Amino acid sequence: MNAFLLIVLRLVHVASGILWGGAAVFLLFFVKPSVKAIGAAGPQFMQSLVERRRAPLFMLGASVLTVVSGGILYWFSSGGFNAAWIASGPGIGFTIGSAAALIGFLFGAFGIGPTSAQMGALGAQIAASGKGPTPEQAARMEALEKRLNIAERVDFIMLALAILMMATARYWTF
């Protein structure tokens, strides 16, 4: 493969991975606790972040760029999925990192994204009523929040594992 193309793919992979992982950490550890702390203004802030600033689209774009460029780099580095390379130290490290990133991607795309959208729609419905949530709406919101918390934690753990593996795999010698 062309060296220039490899450099571009690696730059895309590293930069988009940094953006994806950094945004996940920032949202989980800073934005989410702040939204809870500010009370009634929290849902308005999140609505602006999601609808006006398009945070989910940013996360999806960064994660897709990371996964696609990483998949191409993995294919190239492994010599077309050569079993001997995959069983080597670096192969094991990159394989674990790739699997973790894919799991994180799936939890984000099919867990965090849709659950957040459902929460936003329910929140808008509650706000439009001009009253507080009904007991059913409150129970549904609580269930969605629990599902979201699990998906966010799994996503974070998988991204942290992927980062650790990707940063160290080339040095594994066994």
C-alpha positions as protocol buffer text, in pm:
chain_id: "A"
residue {
  index: 1
  type: MET
  ca { x: 0 y: 0 z: 0 }
}
residue {
  index: 2
  type: ASN
  ca { x: 115 y: 351 z: -76 }
}
residue {
  index: 3
  type: ALA
  ca { x: 310 y: 507 z: 215 }
}
residue {
  index: 4
  type: PHE
  ca { x: 128 y: 839 z: 173 }
}
residue {
  index: 5
  type: LEU
  ca { x: -210 y: 664 z: 200 }
}
residue {
  index: 6
  type: LEU
  ca { x: -95 y: 481 z: 514 }
}
residue {
  index: 7
  type: ILE
  ca { x: 13 y: 809 z: 671 }
}
residue {
  index: 8
  type: VAL
  ca { x: -321 y: 972 z: 588 }
}
residue {
  index: 9
  type: LEU
  ca { x: -514 y: 671 z: 724 }
}
residue {
  index: 10
  type: ARG
  ca { x: -310 y: 672 z: 1042 }
}
residue {
  index: 11
  type: LEU
  ca { x: -361 y: 1047 z: 1091 }
}
residue {
  index: 12
  type: VAL
  ca { x: -735 y: 1009 z: 1037 }
}
residue {
  index: 13
  type: HIS
  ca { x: -746 y: 709 z: 1272 }
}
residue {
  index: 14
  type: VAL
  ca { x: -550 y: 874 z: 1553 }
}
residue {
  index: 15
  type: ALA
  ca { x: -714 y: 1217 z: 1525 }
}
residue {
  index: 16
  type: SER
  ca { x: -1069 y: 1084 z: 1504 }
}
residue {
  index: 17
  type: GLY
  ca { x: -996 y: 835 z: 1784 }
}
residue {
  index: 18
  type: ILE
  ca { x: -874 y: 1117 z: 2006 }
}
residue {
  index: 19
  type: LEU
  ca { x: -1188 y: 1317 z: 1929 }
}
residue {
  index: 20
  type: TRP
  ca { x: -1415 y: 1016 z: 1989 }
}
residue {
  index: 21
  type: GLY
  ca { x: -1251 y: 910 z: 2315 }
}
residue {
  index: 22
  type: GLY
  ca { x: -1208 y: 1264 z: 2442 }
}
residue {
  index: 23
  type: ALA
  ca { x: -1568 y: 1355 z: 2370 }
}
residue {
  index: 24
  type: ALA
  ca { x: -1688 y: 1039 z: 2543 }
}
residue {
  index: 25
  type: VAL
  ca { x: -1484 y: 1119 z: 2855 }
}
residue {
  index: 26
  type: PHE
  ca { x: -1592 y: 1484 z: 2853 }
}
residue {
  index: 27
  type: LEU
  ca { x: -1961 y: 1399 z: 2819 }
}
residue {
  index: 28
  type: LEU
  ca { x: -1959 y: 1116 z: 3075 }
}
residue {
  index: 29
  type: PHE
  ca { x: -1748 y: 1280 z: 3345 }
}
residue {
  index: 30
  type: PHE
  ca { x: -1816 y: 1652 z: 3302 }
}
residue {
  index: 31
  type: VAL
  ca { x: -2127 y: 1733 z: 3098 }
}
residue {
  index: 32
  type: LYS
  ca { x: -2359 y: 1468 z: 3239 }
}
residue {
  index: 33
  type: PRO
  ca { x: -2287 y: 1546 z: 3609 }
}
residue {
  index: 34
  type: SER
  ca { x: -2319 y: 1919 z: 3535 }
}
residue {
  index: 35
  type: VAL
  ca { x: -2654 y: 1869 z: 3365 }
}
residue {
  index: 36
  type: LYS
  ca { x: -2781 y: 1686 z: 3673 }
}
residue {
  index: 37
  type: ALA
  ca { x: -2641 y: 1954 z: 3904 }
}
residue {
  index: 38
  type: ILE
  ca { x: -2810 y: 2248 z: 3730 }
}
residue {
  index: 39
  type: GLY
  ca { x: -3157 y: 2097 z: 3773 }
}
residue {
  index: 40
  type: ALA
  ca { x: -3441 y: 2230 z: 3557 }
}
residue {
  index: 41
  type: ALA
  ca { x: -3205 y: 2396 z: 3306 }
}
residue {
  index: 42
  type: GLY
  ca { x: -3030 y: 2065 z: 3243 }
}
residue {
  index: 43
  type: PRO
  ca { x: -3274 y: 1929 z: 2985 }
}
residue {
  index: 44
  type: GLN
  ca { x: -3265 y: 2260 z: 2796 }
}
residue {
  index: 45
  type: PHE
  ca { x: -2886 y: 2249 z: 2787 }
}
residue {
  index: 46
  type: MET
  ca { x: -2889 y: 1890 z: 2660 }
}
residue {
  index: 47
  type: GLN
  ca { x: -3148 y: 1975 z: 2398 }
}
residue {
  index: 48
  type: SER
  ca { x: -2925 y: 2256 z: 2272 }
}
residue {
  index: 49
  type: LEU
  ca { x: -2619 y: 2030 z: 2275 }
}
residue {
  index: 50
  type: VAL
  ca { x: -2801 y: 1762 z: 2079 }
}
residue {
  index: 51
  type: GLU
  ca { x: -3015 y: 1967 z: 1840 }
}
residue {
  index: 52
  type: ARG
  ca { x: -2820 y: 2287 z: 1782 }
}
residue {
  index: 53
  type: ARG
  ca { x: -2463 y: 2170 z: 1833 }
}
residue {
  index: 54
  type: ARG
  ca { x: -2530 y: 1822 z: 1690 }
}
residue {
  index: 55
  type: ALA
  ca { x: -2313 y: 1641 z: 1946 }
}
residue {
  index: 56
  type: PRO
  ca { x: -2447 y: 1295 z: 1849 }
}
residue {
  index: 57
  type: LEU
  ca { x: -2358 y: 1359 z: 1484 }
}
residue {
  index: 58
  type: PHE
  ca { x: -2006 y: 1462 z: 1588 }
}
residue {
  index: 59
  type: MET
  ca { x: -1966 y: 1146 z: 1797 }
}
residue {
  index: 60
  type: LEU
  ca { x: -2101 y: 926 z: 1517 }
}
residue {
  index: 61
  type: GLY
  ca { x: -1872 y: 1088 z: 1260 }
}
residue {
  index: 62
  type: ALA
  ca { x: -1562 y: 1057 z: 1477 }
}
residue {
  index: 63
  type: SER
  ca { x: -1640 y: 697 z: 1566 }
}
residue {
  index: 64
  type: VAL
  ca { x: -1712 y: 593 z: 1205 }
}
residue {
  index: 65
  type: LEU
  ca { x: -1389 y: 756 z: 1083 }
}
residue {
  index: 66
  type: THR
  ca { x: -1196 y: 580 z: 1359 }
}
residue {
  index: 67
  type: VAL
  ca { x: -1348 y: 238 z: 1293 }
}
residue {
  index: 68
  type: VAL
  ca { x: -1324 y: 252 z: 913 }
}
residue {
  index: 69
  type: SER
  ca { x: -968 y: 386 z: 901 }
}
residue {
  index: 70
  type: GLY
  ca { x: -870 y: 142 z: 1177 }
}
residue {
  index: 71
  type: GLY
  ca { x: -1021 y: -149 z: 986 }
}
residue {
  index: 72
  type: ILE
  ca { x: -821 y: -61 z: 675 }
}
residue {
  index: 73
  type: LEU
  ca { x: -502 y: -22 z: 879 }
}
residue {
  index: 74
  type: TYR
  ca { x: -568 y: -354 z: 1054 }
}
residue {
  index: 75
  type: TRP
  ca { x: -619 y: -529 z: 721 }
}
residue {
  index: 76
  type: PHE
  ca { x: -296 y: -380 z: 586 }
}
residue {
  index: 77
  type: SER
  ca { x: -89 y: -447 z: 901 }
}
residue {
  index: 78
  type: SER
  ca { x: -215 y: -804 z: 927 }
}
residue {
  index: 79
  type: GLY
  ca { x: -130 y: -880 z: 566 }
}
residue {
  index: 80
  type: GLY
  ca { x: -493 y: -944 z: 480 }
}
residue {
  index: 81
  type: PHE
  ca { x: -588 y: -1105 z: 812 }
}
residue {
  index: 82
  type: ASN
  ca { x: -287 y: -1338 z: 819 }
}
residue {
  index: 83
  type: ALA
  ca { x: -332 y: -1577 z: 1112 }
}
residue {
  index: 84
  type: ALA
  ca { x: 41 y: -1576 z: 1197 }
}
residue {
  index: 85
  type: TRP
  ca { x: 40 y: -1197 z: 1240 }
}
residue {
  index: 86
  type: ILE
  ca { x: -287 y: -1201 z: 1437 }
}
residue {
  index: 87
  type: ALA
  ca { x: -132 y: -1459 z: 1676 }
}
residue {
  index: 88
  type: SER
  ca { x: 181 y: -1244 z: 1727 }
}
residue {
  index: 89
  type: GLY
  ca { x: 217 y: -1004 z: 2021 }
}
residue {
  index: 90
  type: PRO
  ca { x: 124 y: -694 z: 1821 }
}
residue {
  index: 91
  type: GLY
  ca { x: -149 y: -888 z: 1642 }
}
residue {
  index: 92
  type: ILE
  ca { x: -308 y: -991 z: 1971 }
}
residue {
  index: 93
  type: GLY
  ca { x: -287 y: -637 z: 2106 }
}
residue {
  index: 94
  type: PHE
  ca { x: -434 y: -476 z: 1796 }
}
residue {
  index: 95
  type: THR
  ca { x: -702 y: -746 z: 1774 }
}
residue {
  index: 96
  type: ILE
  ca { x: -811 y: -689 z: 2134 }
}
residue {
  index: 97
  type: GLY
  ca { x: -806 y: -312 z: 2076 }
}
residue {
  index: 98
  type: SER
  ca { x: -1004 y: -346 z: 1754 }
}
residue {
  index: 99
  type: ALA
  ca { x: -1264 y: -568 z: 1917 }
}
residue {
  index: 100
  type: ALA
  ca { x: -1298 y: -328 z: 2210 }
}
residue {
  index: 101
  type: ALA
  ca { x: -1339 y: -31 z: 1975 }
}
residue {
  index: 102
  type: LEU
  ca { x: -1604 y: -216 z: 1775 }
}
residue {
  index: 103
  type: ILE
  ca { x: -1795 y: -303 z: 2092 }
}
residue {
  index: 104
  type: GLY
  ca { x: -1773 y: 62 z: 2202 }
}
residue {
  index: 105
  type: PHE
  ca { x: -1892 y: 173 z: 1859 }
}
residue {
  index: 106
  type: LEU
  ca { x: -2190 y: -64 z: 1870 }
}
residue {
  index: 107
  type: PHE
  ca { x: -2288 y: 49 z: 2221 }
}
residue {
  index: 108
  type: GLY
  ca { x: -2268 y: 410 z: 2106 }
}
residue {
  index: 109
  type: ALA
  ca { x: -2452 y: 365 z: 1778 }
}
residue {
  index: 110
  type: PHE
  ca { x: -2721 y: 125 z: 1898 }
}
residue {
  index: 111
  type: GLY
  ca { x: -2735 y: 198 z: 2272 }
}
residue {
  index: 112
  type: ILE
  ca { x: -2641 y: 555 z: 2358 }
}
residue {
  index: 113
  type: GLY
  ca { x: -2771 y: 725 z: 2043 }
}
residue {
  index: 114
  type: PRO
  ca { x: -3121 y: 574 z: 2027 }
}
residue {
  index: 115
  type: THR
  ca { x: -3169 y: 587 z: 2404 }
}
residue {
  index: 116
  type: SER
  ca { x: -3069 y: 954 z: 2412 }
}
residue {
  index: 117
  type: ALA
  ca { x: -3310 y: 1024 z: 2128 }
}
residue {
  index: 118
  type: GLN
  ca { x: -3592 y: 850 z: 2316 }
}
residue {
  index: 119
  type: MET
  ca { x: -3512 y: 1050 z: 2628 }
}
residue {
  index: 120
  type: GLY
  ca { x: -3513 y: 1374 z: 2428 }
}
residue {
  index: 121
  type: ALA
  ca { x: -3848 y: 1294 z: 2269 }
}
residue {
  index: 122
  type: LEU
  ca { x: -4000 y: 1203 z: 2604 }
}
residue {
  index: 123
  type: GLY
  ca { x: -3855 y: 1517 z: 2764 }
}
residue {
  index: 124
  type: ALA
  ca { x: -4004 y: 1731 z: 2485 }
}
residue {
  index: 125
  type: GLN
  ca { x: -4340 y: 1561 z: 2534 }
}
residue {
  index: 126
  type: ILE
  ca { x: -4329 y: 1632 z: 2908 }
}
residue {
  index: 127
  type: ALA
  ca { x: -4225 y: 1995 z: 2849 }
}
residue {
  index: 128
  type: ALA
  ca { x: -4500 y: 2046 z: 2592 }
}
residue {
  index: 129
  type: SER
  ca { x: -4764 y: 1929 z: 2839 }
}
residue {
  index: 130
  type: GLY
  ca { x: -4680 y: 2219 z: 3068 }
}
residue {
  index: 131
  type: LYS
  ca { x: -4713 y: 1987 z: 3366 }
}
residue {
  index: 132
  type: GLY
  ca { x: -4473 y: 1757 z: 3537 }
}
residue {
  index: 133
  type: PRO
  ca { x: -4427 y: 1405 z: 3410 }
}
residue {
  index: 134
  type: THR
  ca { x: -4700 y: 1150 z: 3466 }
}
residue {
  index: 135
  type: PRO
  ca { x: -4601 y: 850 z: 3679 }
}
residue {
  index: 136
  type: GLU
  ca { x: -4569 y: 645 z: 3358 }
}
residue {
  index: 137
  type: GLN
  ca { x: -4349 y: 908 z: 3195 }
}
residue {
  index: 138
  type: ALA
  ca { x: -4132 y: 935 z: 3505 }
}
residue {
  index: 139
  type: ALA
  ca { x: -4092 y: 556 z: 3517 }
}
residue {
  index: 140
  type: ARG
  ca { x: -4006 y: 544 z: 3146 }
}
residue {
  index: 141
  type: MET
  ca { x: -3750 y: 826 z: 3185 }
}
residue {
  index: 142
  type: GLU
  ca { x: -3590 y: 643 z: 3480 }
}
residue {
  index: 143
  type: ALA
  ca { x: -3568 y: 320 z: 3279 }
}
residue {
  index: 144
  type: LEU
  ca { x: -3413 y: 503 z: 2985 }
}
residue {
  index: 145
  type: GLU
  ca { x: -3163 y: 674 z: 3216 }
}
residue {
  index: 146
  type: LYS
  ca { x: -3057 y: 337 z: 3360 }
}
residue {
  index: 147
  type: ARG
  ca { x: -3013 y: 191 z: 3011 }
}
residue {
  index: 148
  type: LEU
  ca { x: -2815 y: 498 z: 2904 }
}
residue {
  index: 149
  type: ASN
  ca { x: -2588 y: 477 z: 3210 }
}
residue {
  index: 150
  type: ILE
  ca { x: -2503 y: 114 z: 3134 }
}
residue {
  index: 151
  type: ALA
  ca { x: -2435 y: 184 z: 2766 }
}
residue {
  index: 152
  type: GLU
  ca { x: -2217 y: 486 z: 2850 }
}
residue {
  index: 153
  type: ARG
  ca { x: -2010 y: 289 z: 3101 }
}
residue {
  index: 154
  type: VAL
  ca { x: -1958 y: -4 z: 2865 }
}
residue {
  index: 155
  type: ASP
  ca { x: -1868 y: 240 z: 2587 }
}
residue {
  index: 156
  type: PHE
  ca { x: -1616 y: 418 z: 2811 }
}
residue {
  index: 157
  type: ILE
  ca { x: -1455 y: 94 z: 2930 }
}
residue {
  index: 158
  type: MET
  ca { x: -1427 y: -39 z: 2576 }
}
residue {
  index: 159
  type: LEU
  ca { x: -1280 y: 287 z: 2446 }
}
residue {
  index: 160
  type: ALA
  ca { x: -1028 y: 296 z: 2733 }
}
residue {
  index: 161
  type: LEU
  ca { x: -930 y: -64 z: 2659 }
}
residue {
  index: 162
  type: ALA
  ca { x: -898 y: 12 z: 2287 }
}
residue {
  index: 163
  type: ILE
  ca { x: -677 y: 312 z: 2358 }
}
residue {
  index: 164
  type: LEU
  ca { x: -456 y: 111 z: 2593 }
}
residue {
  index: 165
  type: MET
  ca { x: -419 y: -172 z: 2341 }
}
residue {
  index: 166
  type: MET
  ca { x: -357 y: 56 z: 2043 }
}
residue {
  index: 167
  type: ALA
  ca { x: -95 y: 255 z: 2231 }
}
residue {
  index: 168
  type: THR
  ca { x: 101 y: -52 z: 2345 }
}
residue {
  index: 169
  type: ALA
  ca { x: 38 y: -336 z: 2097 }
}
residue {
  index: 170
  type: ARG
  ca { x: 335 y: -273 z: 1871 }
}
residue {
  index: 171
  type: TYR
  ca { x: 567 y: -331 z: 2171 }
}
residue {
  index: 172
  type: TRP
  ca { x: 425 y: -668 z: 2273 }
}
residue {
  index: 173
  type: THR
  ca { x: 686 y: -941 z: 2221 }
}
residue {
  index: 174
  type: PHE
  ca { x: 570 y: -1294 z: 2289 }
}
